[in-house]
Amino acid sequence: FGQVLVEKRFELYTLSIFVGAVVLIATVAMYLFEAEQPQPRVTSLMDALYWAVITITTVGYGDIVPQTTEGRIVAMVLVFAGIAVISFATSIIVMAFHEKMRELHDNRVFAEVERSTDVAIVCGYGRIGQVVAKRLAAGREAFVIVDRSPEAVELARRHGYQAVAGDATDNTLLANLGLGRQASRILCLTHDDVSNVYITLTARQVAPDILIISRANKAETVRKLTQAGANHVVRPYEVVARMAAEFIGQPVAFDALYDVVTQARGVHLEPVSVSPGAWLDGRCIGEIDFAARRLTLFGVIRPHASPAVDAHARYELHDAHFYFNPKPEFRLHVHDILMLIGYEASLFQFKERVGQHRPSRKNKGQHG
């Protein structure tokens, strides 16, 4: 409460001057109008001041009552002034406490982030941000949402997510969210490309090794985001347009892919990384019986640092090669990522077999 009074001292000081002026005028007027009457109720300025204070606070004991018409007019004006003063003072205090409660809630979010590991910062809680947050929550990933709009933050909190209202280009805010320490990833998903570029620049400056995934609405923004430091740039409208074009030619394939991506029928597209010394390290694709495990291998992502396989068709990514449906003689290496399609139970059993367990939320290492 003391901090509230200190932060709102200018408003309260202004209100005090107004109240003092009104009380002073009412005191003098009441004394001039009532003191000369026969059997006056107001005999001194102290009586008039007492009456003015009691009246403006809307208490009204009734021990001093104006007898003249002028005094009654002063009393009516003072009553309305008292209602206005109380309403104004109440609004100041309530707004100050509302801001203080929001600050306390943000501090609680910062403390929660401090206790977590491998946190993802999601900037923007629009339509795309909501889908990403839902998928992260389903995967039990630790994440926090940042949005400028208080309405979007309130919506995220109603959905049960940790959220903070603020500007993601603020270095102090990103530092409080543990960027580069607890937070290892940041997703720039706002609807404004300029904001995404500034967020990318700020995040790269704060944490040079952070993983940055950014959304681009326009084709000319992709290069700017890459130069700003984004590791991956996603163009959602182009992806939707390409999927719509594929639907025209092959609707059955489109339906299958859509179900996998949206998990409409319980099927997941899950990445499985090859760790040093793991069961997958050095094995050929043909040695792994995916069909027996009710899994389908969609493809393999191999970093540029690993040896390329010329005999297999590959697609160039930002910093890796993607081998779609590799041949049985394709040999896996450390840091390869297998993109597997299957039910959650089958994927979990396969991860247990290769030594990958889904980490808990509070003690979690980074996985593919």
Salt bridges, closest charged atoms under 4 A:
GLU7 OE2 - LYS100 NZ 2.93
GLU99 OE1 - LYS8 NZ 3.84
GLU103 OE1 - LYS100 NZ 3.54
ASP106 OD1 - ARG157 NH2 3.43
GLU112 OE1 - ARG115 NH2 2.75
GLU114 OE2 - ARG181 NH2 3.50
ASP118 OD1 - ARG185 NE 3.68
GLU141 OE1 - ARG185 NH2 3.61
GLU141 OE1 - LYS364 NZ 2.82
GLU141 OE2 - HIS367 NE2 3.18
ASP167 OD1 - ARG148 NH2 3.26
GLU238 OE1 - ARG235 NH1 2.71
GLU238 OE2 - ARG242 NH2 3.07
ASP259 OD2 - ARG265 NE 2.93
GLU270 OE2 - LYS351 NZ 2.99
GLU270 OE2 - ARG358 NH2 3.27
GLU287 OE1 - ARG283 NH1 3.54
ASP310 OD1 - ARG314 NH1 3.51
GLU316 OE1 - HIS304 NE2 3.40
GLU316 OE2 - ARG314 NE 3.79
GLU316 OE2 - HIS321 ND1 3.01
ASP336 OD2 - ARG302 NH2 2.59
GLU344 OE1 - HIS268 NE2 3.97
